[in-house]
């Protein structure tokens, strides 16, 4: 990962079924030089069976957290 040149990476986020409205990655260093990486994703379905004027919010927010710390037995 090169934070100084983020445009060098290309990620295809959208598909025929899901539209990614917002996507973010952040990281921080933890103990012993490991990293905690956080993904924030805001998506919505492309084809909503209730129709485009439904009063239900179609957006889905997901957060993923990954650690690079390994387990030593």
C-alpha positions as MATLAB code, in Angstrom:
seq = 'XXXXXXXXXXXXXXXXXXXXXXXXXXXXXXXXXXXXXXXXXXXXXXXXXXXXXXXXXXXXXXXXXXXXXXXXX';
ca = [
       0.000    0.000    0.000;
       1.443    3.355   -1.028;
      -0.401    6.176    0.772;
       1.645    8.757   -1.169;
       0.220    7.528   -4.500;
      -3.360    6.251   -3.977;
      -4.291    6.752   -7.643;
      -1.973    3.887   -8.632;
      -4.525    1.376   -7.327;
      -7.730    0.498   -9.156;
     -10.629   -1.252   -7.420;
     -13.845   -2.203   -9.190;
     -16.565   -1.657   -6.592;
     -19.833   -1.610   -8.516;
     -21.649   -4.527  -10.118;
     -24.916   -5.168  -11.945;
     -26.643   -5.693   -8.580;
     -24.978   -3.364   -6.070;
     -23.894    0.273   -6.247;
     -21.098    1.297   -3.866;
     -21.887    4.879   -2.849;
     -18.931    5.353   -0.496;
     -15.819    3.314    0.264;
     -13.029    4.187    2.664;
      -9.923    2.499    4.026;
      -7.992    3.673    7.055;
      -5.224    2.085    9.082;
      -3.296    2.646   12.264;
      -0.247    1.028   13.762;
      -0.820   -1.143   16.816;
       1.550   -2.940   19.166;
       4.716   -4.631   17.856;
       4.520   -2.986   14.422;
       1.223   -4.592   13.432;
      -1.616   -2.711   11.757;
      -5.366   -2.434   12.238;
      -7.089   -1.820    8.885;
     -10.672   -0.513    8.772;
     -13.019   -0.649    5.763;
     -16.162    1.520    5.619;
     -18.640    0.681    2.843;
     -21.975    2.308    1.970;
     -23.926    0.425   -0.704;
     -27.412    0.063   -2.117;
     -29.099   -2.485   -4.392;
     -29.557   -1.515   -8.040;
     -32.901   -3.300   -8.444;
     -35.205   -2.760   -5.483;
     -38.292   -4.954   -5.575;
     -40.379   -2.334   -3.740;
     -39.737    0.194   -6.497;
     -37.710    3.418   -6.524;
     -40.255    5.390   -4.456;
     -40.425    3.040   -1.463;
     -40.252    4.773    1.925;
     -37.589    2.330    3.140;
     -33.958    3.452    3.090;
     -32.136    1.137    0.669;
     -28.621    2.011    1.844;
     -26.583   -0.600    3.705;
     -23.562    0.405    5.800;
     -20.857   -2.132    6.621;
     -17.632   -1.796    8.569;
     -14.837   -4.361    8.507;
     -11.809   -4.446   10.781;
      -8.717   -6.549   10.057;
      -5.564   -6.931   12.127;
      -2.188   -8.015   10.745;
      -1.231   -9.534   14.094;
      -0.577  -13.257   13.841;
      -1.334  -15.910   16.422;
       1.693  -17.722   17.844;
       1.127  -21.065   19.574;
];
